[in-house]
Amino acid sequence: MIKNDFIKITNLIKKELLENKVLKEAAIEEEKEGNLIDITSIIKQINYTQNKIIEKEPEITSTALIYSGNPLVLTHFVLETIYNNSKLDLYNSSYNIFQASLLELVKNILNDFNMKVNIQIIVDKQQQTLIQNQQNYNRIVYVGDYFNYEKLKYYIKNPITYYSYGHIKIYVDKTKDNEKYVNLIKYAYVHNIEIESYENIDDLINDLNEKEEYMIISDESKLENIKKLEKLENNKNKLIDLNEIKENYIFKLE
């Protein structure tokens, strides 16, 4: 796709996110189901993804995305699919109302550019459809809970790219840092982030799986000592800063 056209399309999507009544109603319906939609975060995601994508040459892919339905993850992959003129199948279990409305909006915008997008939603909670049709994809991406990813990986012949985005393990002393912890829990609820907390650093370290994100809530002196623990220095997990969560926690495909 021509980069200027892609930027025009992303700008139109952002405009509709702020103004479109159908999307606003869909967000309200999602809230009734317990899934809160943060439009500001989605726009941040669009800006980040747009800038990353246009640095690369388009690459045609056939992608299966297994995820919870988080709108930031959806946004990244939809934009990527548009830019690459590719195929995307969404295997998810929630955010259905908003997701369908956003995809319909995107398709309408693309129609104005005489373009179509090959994206479909597949309701497949047990991933049986994916397992049976895995040969149709040259890329499979799993975003979410590690143990569910491990179960699925057993049935998939080709490699699966895993991201734990939206699932964060946290070490915190709730006696000393309870206020920070409570504020984080409130933020996590609004932004649909799953938090698993530990009050023993060794328990956290032993429970960290491949590529899982983690956070340490502590005073600066203790934080630096914890970071230097050999098990944390040598692993591939991503340390999330408390300020990063509140300022710019978005999906980053690396």
C-alpha angles and dihedrals in degrees: 000000000000107000095226091055090048091053090049090052094049091048090053091050090053091049091052092047088060098041112023112110094202091056092047091051090048090052090052091050091050090052089057087057091051096257110121118205119210108196093188091058091049091054090049088052092051091052093049095045094045092054092047095047098050090056088070137061114251114269121193112228139166104220134188112198118196111190145127094265095261106172094223092057090045091051094052095051095042091054091045091051092050093050093046095041086230142142124266128183116191117211106187145142107209146026087055098148097050093038093054091046093049092049091049090051091050092050091051091051091049091050088063087058091046089247135127130204124216100220127133136175116230119194102215113141094172093041092233091135091051093048091051093047101036091119089069092070133070090190131038119185126189119195119184141026114032098215093053087049090053091052092051094045089062090067099040118086098197124061118277121214109227130204124174093203111155093023113089130175114211136198111206138157098223091194095058102026103030095127092056090046094050091048090050092050090052091050092046091054093053093046098042096244119153114224125199111186132203130188093194117066093208091056090053093048093048092049097049111113132192113314094346116154120236139181135204118209108196143111116288098257094051091041092058091050092050092050089056094058107123095232091056096042093053102043130089097233121123119242110217117208118224091234091049090058093056099037108037116355102154136143111278117188107205 
